[in-house]
Amino acid sequence: MSKTSDKFVLGLLQMRSSRNAAENLSRAIDNVREAAKRGAQIVCTHELFLGEYFCRTEDAALFNSAEPIPGPSTEALSKAARENNVVIVASIFERRAAGLYHNSCAVIDVDGSYLGKYRKMHIPDDPLYYEKFYFTPGDLGFPTFDTRCGRIGVQICWDQWYPEGARLISLAGAQVIFYPTSIGWHPAEKDEFGAAQLDAWKTIQRGHAIANGVFVAVTNRVGFEGNPAPGDAGIEFWGSSFVADPFGRVIAEASANSDEILVAECDPAKSEDTRRNWPFLRDRRIDAYQPILNRWLSE
């Protein structure tokens, strides 16, 4: 692993995804190559980048798109990592066993070696986000990964609304938390709630950066997916991938509607400086937090 003082450069792949997994994988690898040319050392895809966001409906046939980790896609990505000398964080629909599937992220080091995976812990069940039908909640906890470029952690989409995961990853020494994401507007809600939803999404993740003194890197998909004619209203994914520094300042941000490769430099010294001035980790009352392990506290 690199020294904690070494700077490193992130590359976020904001893409549209089609229903053709091979095409999506090929475009992602092309984007990895381009990101590396622009100086990126750790590259992250958006959530479930190999296909459309299929959780808009409940369809058992869609389990056929899952694959093991390691598996065919991680093999191709390992080759891309090795050829471009980059770390790759890739979100994949994982087939663990018959009837047992996860929403997972594989982490691949610069030499192509597979470092491990994170399985999404918080699984939503909302209109057009029927993930509980497909995904078993993660059982690997909140691991960190020692890459050649730095120590990183991963959360996936719905995880981004929960402070606990970000805190645990930060306490384990991560210098950046990646959030591969597939989030957007329901068309019927955009006019009334769209601006507030997008603002809340940015704010909560900037809050994780501030509360923990770490970089956060959020990679969202972009484009409209759906088929309104037969009743699938679809989702307009809002892109807006971004990187925030340990003070919560957005240092790089993509558009809401275009495929982009976002590149941003991370300097771990900023975490050191921020934590010295805002010593939240020092002042935590770890002796008093036991009640948080309860679902609800009665009066």
C-alpha positions in Angstrom: 0.0 0.0 0.0 1.1 3.6 -0.6 2.1 5.8 2.3 -0.7 7.6 4.0 0.8 10.9 2.9 0.8 10.0 -0.8 -1.6 11.7 -3.1 -3.7 9.7 -5.5 -6.1 10.4 -8.4 -9.7 9.0 -8.7 -11.5 8.4 -11.9 -15.3 8.0 -11.8 -17.1 6.5 -14.8 -20.5 8.1 -15.2 -22.2 6.1 -18.0 -25.4 5.1 -19.6 -25.9 1.3 -19.5 -27.8 -0.6 -22.2 -29.2 -4.1 -21.9 -26.2 -5.6 -23.6 -23.7 -6.6 -20.9 -20.8 -7.2 -23.3 -21.2 -3.8 -24.8 -21.3 -2.1 -21.3 -18.2 -4.0 -20.2 -16.4 -3.0 -23.3 -17.3 0.7 -22.9 -16.3 0.6 -19.3 -12.9 -0.9 -20.1 -12.4 1.8 -22.8 -13.3 4.4 -20.1 -10.8 2.8 -17.7 -8.2 3.3 -20.3 -9.1 6.9 -20.9 -9.3 7.6 -17.2 -5.8 6.2 -16.8 -4.5 8.4 -19.6 -5.9 11.4 -17.7 -4.0 10.3 -14.5 -6.6 8.3 -12.7 -5.1 5.6 -10.3 -8.4 4.3 -8.8 -11.4 3.9 -11.1 -14.9 3.2 -10.0 -18.0 2.2 -12.1 -21.6 3.1 -11.2 -23.9 0.5 -9.5 -24.7 -2.6 -11.6 -23.0 -1.1 -14.6 -23.2 -4.3 -16.8 -26.9 -3.7 -17.5 -29.9 -1.4 -17.1 -31.1 -1.0 -13.5 -33.3 -4.0 -13.6 -34.9 -3.6 -10.2 -37.6 -1.5 -11.6 -39.7 -4.7 -11.9 -39.8 -8.1 -10.2 -38.8 -10.7 -12.8 -37.2 -14.1 -11.8 -35.7 -14.4 -15.3 -33.4 -11.5 -14.5 -31.5 -13.6 -12.1 -29.8 -15.1 -15.2 -27.7 -12.0 -15.5 -25.9 -12.6 -12.2 -22.4 -14.1 -12.1 -19.9 -15.2 -9.5 -17.2 -13.0 -8.1 -14.5 -13.7 -9.1 -16.0 -14.5 -12.5 -15.9 -13.6 -16.2 -16.3 -9.8 -15.7 -13.7 -9.6 -12.9 -11.3 -11.5 -15.2 -11.8 -8.9 -17.9 -11.5 -6.1 -15.5 -8.4 -7.6 -13.9 -6.7 -7.6 -17.3 -7.8 -3.9 -17.8 -6.4 -3.0 -14.3 -3.1 -4.7 -15.1 -2.7 -3.1 -18.5 -3.6 0.4 -17.3 -1.9 0.2 -13.9 -5.0 1.2 -12.1 -7.2 0.0 -9.2 -10.8 -0.9 -10.3 -13.9 -0.8 -8.1 -16.6 -2.5 -10.1 -20.3 -3.1 -9.1 -21.6 -6.5 -10.2 -24.8 -8.6 -9.7 -23.3 -11.5 -7.8 -24.5 -15.1 -8.0 -23.4 -16.7 -4.8 -25.4 -19.9 -5.2 -28.8 -21.0 -6.6 -31.3 -18.7 -5.1 -28.7 -16.6 -3.3 -27.7 -13.3 -4.9 -26.0 -10.1 -3.8 -25.5 -6.5 -5.0 -21.7 -6.5 -4.7 -18.5 -4.6 -5.6 -15.3 -6.2 -6.5 -12.0 -4.5 -5.8 -9.0 -5.2 -8.2 -5.5 -3.9 -7.6 -3.2 -2.4 -10.1 -1.5 -5.8 -10.9 -4.9 -7.3 -11.6 -5.1 -9.2 -8.4 -8.5 -9.6 -6.8 -8.5 -8.0 -3.3 -12.0 -8.9 -2.3 -15.6 -7.7 -2.4 -18.2 -5.7 -0.5 -21.8 -6.8 -0.4 -24.5 -4.1 -0.2 -25.8 -4.1 3.4 -28.9 -1.9 3.2 -31.4 -3.2 0.6 -34.3 -0.9 -0.4 -37.8 -1.8 -1.4 -39.5 1.2 -3.0 -41.5 1.8 -6.2 -39.1 1.1 -9.1 -36.4 0.0 -6.6 -37.6 -3.5 -5.8 -34.2 -4.7 -4.6 -35.4 -7.0 -1.8 -36.7 -9.3 -4.5 -33.2 -9.8 -6.0 -30.6 -9.2 -3.3 -29.7 -10.9 0.0 -28.3 -8.3 2.5 -24.6 -8.3 2.7 -22.8 -10.4 5.3 -19.2 -9.2 5.0 -19.5 -6.2 7.2 -17.8 -3.0 6.2 -14.3 -4.0 4.9 -11.5 -1.8 3.7 -9.1 -2.7 1.0 -5.4 -2.0 0.9 -4.6 -1.1 -2.7 -1.3 0.0 -4.1 -2.7 3.6 -4.1 -4.3 3.8 -0.7 -6.8 2.2 1.7 -10.3 2.4 0.4 -13.8 1.4 1.5 -17.0 0.9 -0.5 -20.7 1.5 0.1 -23.4 1.0 -2.6 -26.3 3.3 -3.4 -28.9 2.9 -0.6 -26.0 2.5 1.9 -25.2 6.2 1.3 -28.1 7.3 3.5 -26.7 5.6 6.6 -23.9 7.2 8.7 -22.9 4.0 10.4 -21.2 2.3 7.5 -19.2 5.4 6.6 -18.1 5.7 10.2 -16.9 2.1 10.5 -15.0 2.3 7.2 -13.4 5.5 8.3 -12.4 4.1 11.7 -10.8 1.2 9.8 -8.4 3.7 8.2 -10.0 4.3 4.7 -8.8 7.4 2.9 -11.7 7.5 0.5 -15.2 5.9 0.5 -16.6 5.0 -2.9 -20.4 5.0 -3.5 -21.3 3.4 -6.8 -24.9 4.4 -7.3 -28.0 4.1 -9.5 -30.4 6.9 -8.3 -32.7 9.2 -10.2 -36.1 10.8 -10.4 -39.5 9.1 -10.8 -40.8 11.2 -13.8 -44.1 12.0 -11.9 -42.1 13.4 -8.9 -39.4 15.4 -10.6 -41.2 18.7 -10.9 -42.3 18.8 -7.3 -39.6 17.0 -5.4 -36.6 16.6 -7.8 -34.5 19.5 -6.7 -34.9 18.7 -3.0 -34.1 15.0 -3.6 -30.9 15.7 -5.5 -29.9 18.2 -2.8 -30.5 15.8 0.0 -28.5 13.1 -1.8 -25.5 15.4 -2.2 -25.8 16.8 1.3 -25.9 13.4 3.1 -22.8 12.2 1.4 -20.9 15.5 1.9 -21.9 15.0 5.6 -20.2 11.6 5.7 -17.0 13.3 4.4 -17.2 16.0 7.1 -18.2 13.8 10.0 -15.3 11.4 9.3 -12.7 13.6 7.7 -12.5 11.4 4.6 -12.9 11.8 0.8 -16.1 10.5 -0.7 -16.4 9.6 -4.3 -19.9 9.0 -5.8 -20.4 7.4 -9.2 -24.0 7.6 -10.5 -25.4 6.3 -13.8 -27.1 8.7 -16.2 -29.9 8.6 -18.8 -33.5 7.4 -18.9 -34.4 3.7 -18.4 -37.9 2.5 -18.8 -40.8 1.8 -21.2 -43.8 4.0 -20.3 -46.1 2.5 -23.0 -46.6 -0.9 -21.1 -46.7 0.8 -17.8 -43.0 1.0 -16.8 -42.8 4.7 -16.0 -39.0 4.4 -15.8 -36.3 6.4 -13.9 -34.4 9.4 -15.1 -31.0 8.9 -13.5 -29.6 12.2 -12.4 -25.8 11.6 -12.9 -24.1 14.4 -10.9 -21.3 12.1 -9.9 -18.9 14.0 -7.5 -16.0 13.9 -5.2 -16.0 15.7 -1.9 -13.0 16.4 0.3 -12.7 15.8 4.0 -14.2 19.3 4.7 -17.2 18.4 2.5 -16.2 20.7 -0.4 -17.1 19.3 -3.8 -13.9 19.3 -5.7 -15.2 17.7 -8.9 -18.7 17.2 -10.2 -20.2 15.7 -13.4 -23.3 16.9 -15.3 -26.8 15.5 -14.7 -27.3 14.1 -18.2 -24.0 13.2 -20.0 -21.6 10.3 -20.0 -18.4 11.6 -18.4 -15.1 10.5 -16.9 -14.6 12.6 -13.7 -11.0 12.9 -12.4 -10.0 14.3 -9.1 -6.9 14.3 -6.9 -7.1 13.2 -3.3 -4.5 14.4 -0.8 -4.6 12.4 2.5 -2.9 15.3 4.2 -6.2 17.1 4.0 -7.8 14.4 6.2 -5.0 14.9 8.7 -5.5 18.7 8.7 -9.3 18.5 8.9 -9.3 16.0 11.8 -6.9 18.1 13.7 -9.2 21.1 13.5 -12.5 19.2 13.7 -11.5 16.3 16.1 -14.8 14.5 15.9 -13.1 11.1 16.2 -11.3 12.2 19.3 -14.5 13.4 21.0 -16.7 10.4 20.3 -18.4 9.0 23.4 -17.9 5.4 22.6 -19.0 4.5 26.1 -22.4 6.0 25.6 -23.5 4.6 22.2 -24.7 1.1 23.1 -28.4 2.1 22.7 -27.9 2.6 18.9 -27.8 -1.2 18.6 -31.5 -1.2 19.3 -34.1 -0.9 16.5 -36.1 1.7 18.5 -35.8 3.2 21.9 -39.1 3.2 23.9 -40.0 6.2 26.0 
